[in-house]
């Protein structure tokens, strides 16, 4: 993999990740993978999703939850960091 490709990763500890329901983890993975595919095609991931008060972007999940990403284009490889995951209340 060359440095011009994007990858994504959770920006919180792995033990926090496993505390989320598997459905939410799977949905975040599917949407984040799609964002990375678009980024590899040249679409700026910082322009995808809904704006937030800061520089992160919000992405809706099929279950009704959402998550936020932060594009770190100067990292090598380029990184789409999942910085916040909010499951819908019925899955908690």
Secondary structure in CASP SS format (residue, H / E / C, confidence):
PFRMAT SS
TARGET T0000
AUTHOR 0000-0000-0000
METHOD secondary structure of the structure
MODEL  1
X C 1.00
X C 1.00
X C 1.00
X C 1.00
X C 1.00
X E 1.00
X E 1.00
X E 1.00
X E 1.00
X E 1.00
X C 1.00
X C 1.00
X C 1.00
X H 1.00
X H 1.00
X H 1.00
X H 1.00
X C 1.00
X C 1.00
X C 1.00
X C 1.00
X H 1.00
X H 1.00
X H 1.00
X H 1.00
X H 1.00
X H 1.00
X H 1.00
X H 1.00
X H 1.00
X H 1.00
X H 1.00
X H 1.00
X H 1.00
X H 1.00
X H 1.00
X H 1.00
X H 1.00
X H 1.00
X H 1.00
X C 1.00
X C 1.00
X C 1.00
X C 1.00
X H 1.00
X H 1.00
X H 1.00
X C 1.00
X C 1.00
X E 1.00
X E 1.00
X C 1.00
X C 1.00
X C 1.00
X C 1.00
X C 1.00
X E 1.00
X E 1.00
X E 1.00
X E 1.00
X C 1.00
X C 1.00
X C 1.00
X C 1.00
X C 1.00
X E 1.00
X E 1.00
X E 1.00
X E 1.00
X E 1.00
X E 1.00
X E 1.00
X C 1.00
X C 1.00
X C 1.00
X C 1.00
X C 1.00
X E 1.00
X E 1.00
X E 1.00
X E 1.00
X E 1.00
X E 1.00
X E 1.00
X E 1.00
X E 1.00
X C 1.00
X C 1.00
X H 1.00
X H 1.00
X H 1.00
X C 1.00
END
